[in-house]
């Protein structure tokens, strides 16, 4: 919790304090990573896959021919209905399941937000002031925030980390307004970029991933966004940062630490520590649990994108209560462990 050294508490300080109380005492295990809530409870897209539908992953034909053992690579118990697994080094798909189905991307939307920002920010060290409009409506929708408050002077670089690591919707709105003048104009840039990248199932309605019936994508498209982003060394650095120290500001003399939502999940999945080196998570009730992660196995990098997994509740163990590993992390654990087991026999790198 930030220790704001200000004599007069602003309404935004009270807002952030109340939000923390919600996080501490909320009933959902995914509240800490939940970036948005329902904004249109009746709006649905028929083509969005159901989290209940789980089919076997389909391996690419040429991969099956070359490596029969890869048929055993992905377990059939994964909970995410939409999956794509890439060999990052060769840019080849290893396995996929319903990868072109339309899904709600939730906070994976912010991957494109950061990618667009890097196209337009000339100076990452430029200092800006967090305006009231950058927070508008976020508290009411229980959107995740980066930790800045109104009137705070921060660097453009901090906004990139704020959007990616804690999934801060305020950082996204700040980037949108500073770059394009409004979120609507920024979304136009996002859709133009989607067209340039040849994305087939992607259309953006906002910069944050807050639920909207026309804010859609697919895990195949999301993987292309990540691949394009990782070509930029700054995007790669932000994507693979697990925690970031925000420098001192005019309001917070000591700065504060942003922690990646992926890092928080890794604390529940110690077996993936050192394997997953970065990523981005997302969640809404409509989207389910989503994640894009970059892993290193025996010095070789792999990109995994999953979407649509249900959330699971806390469960008791002995005298204590622990937080169950979320389904998207369970899926990543199962896939990466299987890849680790088979890698020495299947891949010759």
C-alpha positions in Angstrom: 0.0 0.0 0.0 1.4 3.3 -0.9 2.2 5.8 1.8 1.0 9.1 0.3 2.7 12.0 2.1 0.0 14.6 1.5 -1.8 16.6 4.1 -5.2 16.6 2.3 -6.7 13.4 1.2 -8.3 13.8 -2.2 -11.3 12.0 -3.3 -9.1 9.8 -5.5 -7.2 8.7 -2.4 -10.4 7.7 -0.8 -11.4 5.9 -4.0 -8.2 3.9 -4.0 -8.5 3.1 -0.3 -12.0 1.8 -0.8 -10.8 -0.3 -3.8 -8.1 -1.9 -1.7 -10.8 -2.9 0.9 -12.7 -4.5 -1.9 -9.7 -6.5 -3.0 -8.9 -7.6 0.6 -12.4 -8.6 1.5 -13.9 -9.6 -1.9 -15.3 -13.0 -2.3 -13.7 -13.8 -5.7 -10.3 -15.4 -5.8 -9.6 -13.5 -9.1 -10.5 -10.1 -7.7 -6.8 -9.1 -7.6 -6.4 -9.7 -11.3 -10.0 -8.8 -12.3 -9.6 -5.9 -14.7 -13.2 -5.2 -15.4 -16.8 -6.0 -14.7 -19.9 -6.3 -16.8 -20.9 -3.1 -18.6 -23.6 -4.7 -20.7 -25.0 -7.8 -19.0 -27.3 -8.6 -21.9 -24.9 -8.2 -24.7 -23.5 -11.5 -26.1 -21.8 -12.7 -29.3 -23.0 -16.1 -30.5 -19.6 -17.0 -31.9 -17.8 -16.6 -28.5 -16.8 -20.0 -27.3 -18.3 -21.3 -24.1 -15.8 -21.9 -21.2 -17.6 -25.3 -20.7 -16.6 -26.6 -24.1 -13.3 -28.4 -23.9 -12.0 -30.2 -26.9 -8.7 -31.9 -27.7 -6.0 -29.8 -29.1 -5.3 -30.2 -32.8 -1.7 -30.4 -33.9 -0.6 -28.9 -37.2 -0.4 -31.6 -39.8 3.2 -31.0 -40.7 4.2 -31.1 -37.0 2.3 -34.4 -36.6 4.2 -35.9 -39.5 7.5 -34.8 -38.3 7.0 -35.5 -34.6 4.5 -38.2 -33.7 5.3 -37.9 -30.0 3.9 -34.4 -30.0 0.4 -35.9 -30.0 1.1 -36.6 -26.3 2.3 -33.0 -25.7 -1.0 -31.4 -24.6 -3.2 -33.1 -21.9 -6.9 -33.4 -22.7 -7.8 -32.1 -19.2 -7.1 -28.5 -19.9 -9.9 -26.1 -18.9 -9.3 -23.4 -21.5 -11.5 -23.9 -24.6 -9.2 -21.8 -26.7 -5.5 -22.4 -26.9 -2.5 -21.8 -29.2 1.1 -22.8 -28.5 4.0 -21.3 -30.5 7.6 -22.2 -30.9 8.8 -18.6 -30.4 12.2 -19.3 -32.0 10.9 -20.7 -35.3 7.6 -18.8 -35.3 5.7 -22.1 -35.9 2.5 -23.3 -34.3 3.1 -26.4 -32.2 -0.5 -27.1 -31.2 -3.9 -25.3 -31.2 -7.5 -25.7 -30.2 -10.3 -23.5 -31.4 -7.6 -20.9 -31.9 -9.7 -18.9 -34.5 -12.9 -18.8 -32.5 -14.1 -15.4 -31.5 -13.5 -14.7 -27.8 -13.6 -11.7 -25.4 -10.0 -10.8 -24.7 -10.5 -8.9 -21.5 -7.2 -7.3 -20.3 -5.3 -9.0 -23.2 -6.7 -6.0 -25.0 -4.0 -4.0 -23.2 -1.3 -5.8 -25.3 -2.5 -3.8 -28.3 -2.7 -0.6 -26.2 0.9 -0.9 -25.3 1.9 -1.8 -28.8 0.2 1.3 -30.2 1.7 3.5 -27.5 5.2 2.4 -28.5 4.4 3.4 -32.1 3.6 7.0 -31.0 5.6 7.8 -27.9 8.8 9.7 -28.9 10.2 10.1 -25.4 9.5 7.5 -22.7 11.0 9.8 -20.1 8.5 12.6 -20.8 6.6 13.6 -17.6 2.8 13.9 -17.7 0.1 14.7 -15.1 -2.6 12.2 -14.3 -5.9 14.0 -15.1 -9.3 13.3 -13.7 -10.6 12.0 -17.0 -8.1 9.1 -16.9 -10.0 7.6 -14.0 -13.6 8.3 -15.2 -15.9 5.4 -14.6 -13.2 3.0 -13.5 -14.1 2.9 -9.8 -17.8 2.2 -10.6 -16.8 -0.7 -12.9 -14.3 -2.1 -10.4 -11.6 -1.9 -13.0 -8.0 -2.6 -12.0 -5.8 0.5 -11.6 -2.1 1.0 -11.7 -1.8 2.9 -8.4 -1.5 6.5 -9.6 -3.8 9.3 -8.4 -5.2 12.5 -9.9 -2.6 15.2 -10.1 0.4 12.8 -9.9 3.3 13.5 -12.3 4.6 10.3 -13.9 6.7 9.3 -16.8 5.3 7.9 -20.0 7.4 4.8 -19.3 5.5 4.3 -16.1 2.2 4.2 -18.0 3.4 1.3 -20.1 4.3 -0.8 -17.0 1.1 0.3 -15.3 -1.0 -1.0 -18.2 0.9 -4.3 -18.6 1.8 -5.4 -15.0 -1.1 -4.5 -12.7 -3.4 -4.2 -15.7 -4.2 -0.6 -14.9 -7.1 0.8 -16.9 -6.1 4.3 -15.7 -2.7 3.9 -17.4 -4.5 2.8 -20.6 -6.8 5.8 -20.6 -3.9 8.1 -20.0 -2.0 6.7 -22.9 -5.1 6.9 -25.1 -5.8 10.6 -24.3 -2.1 11.6 -24.5 -1.5 10.0 -27.8 -4.8 10.4 -29.7 -6.7 13.0 -27.7 -9.5 10.6 -26.8 -10.1 7.0 -26.2 -12.3 6.8 -29.3 -9.6 8.1 -31.5 -7.0 5.8 -29.9 -9.3 2.8 -30.6 -9.3 3.8 -34.2 -5.5 3.4 -34.2 -5.9 0.0 -32.5 -8.3 -1.2 -35.2 -6.0 0.1 -37.9 -3.1 -1.8 -36.4 -5.2 -5.0 -36.2 -5.9 -4.6 -39.9 -2.2 -4.1 -40.6 -1.3 -7.3 -38.7 -3.9 -9.2 -40.7 -6.0 -10.1 -37.6 -9.2 -11.9 -38.7 -11.3 -12.0 -35.5 -10.2 -8.8 -33.8 -12.1 -5.6 -33.3 -11.6 -3.1 -30.4 -14.2 -1.0 -28.7 -12.0 0.3 -25.9 -8.3 0.4 -24.8 -8.8 -1.4 -21.5 -10.6 -4.6 -22.1 -13.7 -3.6 -20.1 -16.4 -5.8 -21.4 -18.1 -4.7 -24.6 -19.9 -7.0 -27.0 -17.8 -5.7 -29.9 -14.4 -5.9 -28.2 -13.4 -9.3 -29.5 -10.4 -11.3 -30.7 -9.1 -14.9 -30.9 -6.1 -16.6 -29.3 -4.6 -16.9 -32.8 -4.9 -13.1 -33.3 -3.6 -12.4 -29.8 -0.6 -14.5 -30.4 0.2 -12.4 -33.5 -0.1 -9.3 -31.4 2.3 -10.6 -28.9 4.7 -11.8 -31.6 4.7 -8.4 -33.2 5.1 -6.7 -29.8 8.1 -8.8 -28.7 10.0 -7.7 -31.8 10.2 -4.3 -30.0 12.8 -4.5 -27.3 10.9 -2.1 -25.0 7.7 -4.2 -25.4 9.8 -7.3 -24.7 11.2 -5.7 -21.6 7.8 -4.6 -20.2 6.2 -8.0 -21.1 8.9 -9.9 -19.3 9.1 -7.7 -16.2 7.6 -9.3 -13.1 7.8 -6.2 -10.9 8.7 -2.6 -11.6 9.8 0.2 -9.2 8.0 3.4 -10.0 10.3 6.4 -9.3 9.5 9.0 -6.7 6.7 11.4 -7.8 5.4 14.8 -6.7 2.9 12.9 -4.5 4.8 9.8 -3.5 8.3 10.7 -2.4 9.3 7.0 -2.2 7.7 5.7 -5.4 6.0 2.3 -5.3 6.3 -1.2 -6.7 4.0 -2.5 -9.4 3.7 -6.3 -9.5 2.7 -8.3 -12.6 -0.6 -10.2 -12.3 1.4 -13.1 -13.8 3.9 -12.8 -10.9 1.0 -13.0 -8.4 -0.2 -16.2 -10.1 3.3 -17.6 -10.1 3.3 -17.4 -6.4 0.5 -20.0 -6.4 2.4 -22.0 -9.1 6.0 -22.4 -7.8 6.6 -25.1 -10.4 6.5 -22.4 -13.1 8.9 -20.1 -11.4 11.9 -19.8 -13.8 9.9 -21.3 -16.7 7.4 -18.5 -17.3 9.4 -15.3 -17.8 6.6 -12.9 -18.6 3.1 -12.4 -19.8 -0.3 -10.8 -19.4 -3.5 -12.1 -17.8 -7.1 -11.0 -18.2 -10.5 -11.7 -16.7 -14.1 -10.7 -17.0 -17.2 -12.8 -16.3 -17.8 -13.0 -20.0 -14.2 -13.7 -21.1 -13.2 -16.1 -18.3 -9.6 -16.4 -17.4 -7.2 -15.5 -20.2 -3.4 -15.5 -20.4 -0.5 -14.9 -22.8 2.8 -16.2 -21.4 6.3 -16.5 -22.6 8.3 -19.5 -21.2 11.9 -20.7 -21.5 12.5 -24.4 -21.5 16.1 -25.6 -21.8 17.0 -22.3 -23.3 14.2 -22.4 -25.8 11.3 -19.9 -25.8 7.6 -20.8 -26.2 4.5 -18.6 -26.4 1.2 -19.9 -25.0 -2.1 -18.1 -25.3 -5.2 -19.4 -23.6 -8.7 -18.0 -23.1 -12.1 -18.8 -21.7 -11.3 -20.8 -18.6 -13.7 -20.6 -15.7 -12.7 -19.1 -12.4 -12.4 -21.4 -9.4 -13.0 -20.5 -5.7 -10.8 -20.8 -2.7 -10.7 -24.2 -1.0 -9.7 -25.3 2.5 -6.6 -27.3 3.2 -6.1 -28.5 6.8 -6.5 -25.7 9.3 -5.6 -23.1 6.7 -7.2 -21.7 3.6 -5.1 -21.4 0.5 -5.9 -20.0 -2.9 -6.4 -22.6 -5.6 -4.3 -22.4 -8.7 -6.5 -20.6 -11.3 -7.4 -22.7 -14.3 -5.4 -20.7 -16.8 -2.3 -21.3 -14.6 -3.2 -25.0 -14.2 -3.4 -25.2 -18.0 0.0 -23.4 -18.4 1.5 -25.8 -15.8 0.2 -28.9 -17.5 1.3 -27.7 -21.0 4.7 -26.5 -20.1 5.5 -29.5 -17.9 4.5 -31.8 -20.7 6.6 -29.8 -23.1 9.5 -30.1 -20.7 9.1 -33.9 -20.4 8.9 -34.4 -24.2 11.3 -31.7 -25.3 14.5 -33.7 -25.2 13.0 -36.5 -27.3 11.0 -34.4 -29.7 13.0 -31.2 -30.4 16.5 -31.1 -31.6 17.8 -27.6 -30.8 
